[in-house]
Amino acid sequence: MDGAALLKAEKKLPPHLAKVLVYDLLFGKGLKCGGRWKVLVLKHRARLQAELARLKVRRKVSCNEDLLVPTEGVIQALQVPRYVRVNTLKTCKDDVVDYFKRQGYSYLGRAARMEELSSLSGKQFLLDPHLPELLVFPPQTDFHENRLYIAGHIILQDKASCLPAFLLSPPSGSHVIDACAAPGNKTSHVAAILKNKGQIFAFDLDPNRLATMSTMLVRAGASCCELANQDFLTVDPSDPKYSNVTYILLDPSCSGSGMVNRLPAEESAPSSERLQALARFQRKALSHALRFPALQRLAYSTCSVQQEENEDVVWDVLQEHGTAFRLVNVLPSWPHRGLATFPGAECCLRACPAATLTNGFFVAVLERQQECTRQDSSSSLPAEAEVDGGAERSQDGEGRGPRATRKKRRKKSPCVK
Ligand SMILES: C[S@@+](CC[C@H](N)C(=O)[O-])C[C@H]1O[C@@H](n2cnc3c(N)ncnc32)[C@H](O)[C@@H]1O
């Protein structure tokens, strides 16, 4: 635009609008708008095209994409595989695997180690070593036009974002709250785990995001959800409607600093004021969630890598609630753990492109302590952490979520000290 002196010649053209129009003209589907702006920009078409050609000669590149200077986020995004969650409300893993095989993909079976996920290429795909219904394809594989995606048989969801519902693992028939639910990927995952039996109370403040969520849930066949456009902090824990809520998923608004495909302008770390404001809300929301009287288990997650929004929130709220809740040591073989900022923080999971081949993420699972444990306990953390994450240790890694293992261990040792 500078080379073609567009803004000098057209003083009334707002710079932001100019960028959009020039983008559409040179890289997009052409100028679709009408009116005077189109006429005005089209007057400069030849000069703009000549400038673009000159730029490519100067940079010694032949295609437009090569003009992009990769930012750190883009480089990381290129390393993260494409994860595909099989929506078990509509289909099953074997049918989806067969479908992709018929499409010319080659299935390499269940990965034994995380490293195998980074060596995928071409049309190869694997079953994830941790999550039983998650298929893994090479980075940048695009399934947005795929028939199975359009029909809601597969959900395009990062592996880290599948962890909260998987680790919450409510039994079929449970009453669950999804406190900050839209656009609903985790809600539909919980619905699949419940097999649509039970009830999910899903809240979100943003009506537009809720509308998107509603469409998405229909597409996913999730029928056990009641959506409410309500501030979760105003939901009354003593309302009889929620008296059977035993599981809560809390994925509150966060800085999003773990997302690898953020815009370059968002890549710098969030300001300390913003972090403080977010952490205040996250603490309030977590503390509020723990007030639901029948609550047994809660998964807290963010797509942030900031300690202030993660370990600090969990530790502050655990302390505030005395010995009532404790952290569960989930997925022991997961390589990236909570930062050691308090005793037991390693029970939490962290995720990042380099260590786990996912977006940056944080998950903590809290469980109500049994009376006998509480009496013996001097802190809200067990001296010997419970081992959880049965899917990893099961023979085939399939069909057994974390809850299966939890039940088994409880029989042996009801009070963890
Ligand atoms: C990180 S997003 C949730 C993503 C969602 N769990 C998913 O997996 O698709 C956070 C959501 O919290 C909502 N939110 C923020 N403050 C809220 C509040 N006080 N009560 C309910 N929802 C809230 C935002 O509108 C946003 O949709």
PDBQT file of the ligand as one rigid body, heavy atoms in Angstrom, charges set to zero:
ROOT
HETATM    1  C1  LIG A 501     -12.587 -20.362  27.777  1.00  0.00    +0.000 C 
HETATM    2  S1  LIG A 501     -14.190 -20.013  27.268  1.00  0.00    +0.000 S 
HETATM    3  C2  LIG A 501     -15.013 -21.543  27.479  1.00  0.00    +0.000 C 
HETATM    4  C3  LIG A 501     -14.762 -22.538  26.392  1.00  0.00    +0.000 C 
HETATM    5  C4  LIG A 501     -15.650 -23.758  26.514  1.00  0.00    +0.000 C 
HETATM    6  N1  LIG A 501     -15.502 -24.407  27.802  1.00  0.00    +0.000 N 
HETATM    7  C5  LIG A 501     -15.368 -24.790  25.422  1.00  0.00    +0.000 C 
HETATM    8  O1  LIG A 501     -14.690 -25.760  25.651  1.00  0.00    +0.000 OA
HETATM    9  O2  LIG A 501     -15.849 -24.610  24.311  1.00  0.00    +0.000 OA
HETATM   10  C6  LIG A 501     -14.797 -19.094  28.608  1.00  0.00    +0.000 C 
HETATM   11  C7  LIG A 501     -16.270 -18.749  28.515  1.00  0.00    +0.000 C 
HETATM   12  O3  LIG A 501     -16.655 -18.207  29.770  1.00  0.00    +0.000 OA
HETATM   13  C8  LIG A 501     -17.689 -17.294  29.557  1.00  0.00    +0.000 C 
HETATM   14  N2  LIG A 501     -17.830 -16.498  30.790  1.00  0.00    +0.000 N 
HETATM   15  C9  LIG A 501     -17.066 -15.494  31.247  1.00  0.00    +0.000 A 
HETATM   16  N3  LIG A 501     -17.480 -15.073  32.439  1.00  0.00    +0.000 NA
HETATM   17  C10 LIG A 501     -18.546 -15.833  32.773  1.00  0.00    +0.000 A 
HETATM   18  C11 LIG A 501     -19.415 -15.890  33.901  1.00  0.00    +0.000 A 
HETATM   19  N4  LIG A 501     -19.283 -15.050  34.921  1.00  0.00    +0.000 N 
HETATM   20  N5  LIG A 501     -20.409 -16.812  33.908  1.00  0.00    +0.000 NA
HETATM   21  C12 LIG A 501     -20.561 -17.672  32.849  1.00  0.00    +0.000 A 
HETATM   22  N6  LIG A 501     -19.764 -17.654  31.768  1.00  0.00    +0.000 NA
HETATM   23  C13 LIG A 501     -18.774 -16.755  31.726  1.00  0.00    +0.000 A 
HETATM   24  C14 LIG A 501     -17.234 -16.544  28.332  1.00  0.00    +0.000 C 
HETATM   25  O4  LIG A 501     -18.315 -15.935  27.679  1.00  0.00    +0.000 OA
HETATM   26  C15 LIG A 501     -16.609 -17.677  27.504  1.00  0.00    +0.000 C 
HETATM   27  O5  LIG A 501     -17.544 -18.182  26.589  1.00  0.00    +0.000 OA
ENDROOT
TORSDOF 0
